């Protein structure tokens, strides 16, 4: 009787350990796949960052910006008569009401 009980206990313990080992092994494989996927995504994001940094450097190149500004903008130094006080600018009534209500909210 004791021998059977001992055999049953050992059999259940071994079965439990085998099941646990299978579960842990499956979980490790699953986490390994997840880790590989995350590493691949990280590499892709890093590559995109490098591309965007290169594009940003090109877009913000001072020589290029100077050329585009000269081509598309008609900028010239301000003349004295172009500078006025805010009170000298004629404003419409709706705009004045809008400015007044905005000031009250501050």
MOURJO-V573011 format. One record per helix or strand. SS is the DSSP state (A for helix, B for strand). FROM is the first residue (numbers start at 0). TO is the last residue. If there is no record, write none. Layout:
BEGIN
[[SS;FROM;TO] [SS;FROM;TO]]
END
This chain:
BEGIN
[[A;1;58] [A;61;71] [A;79;81] [A;85;87] [A;92;104]]
END
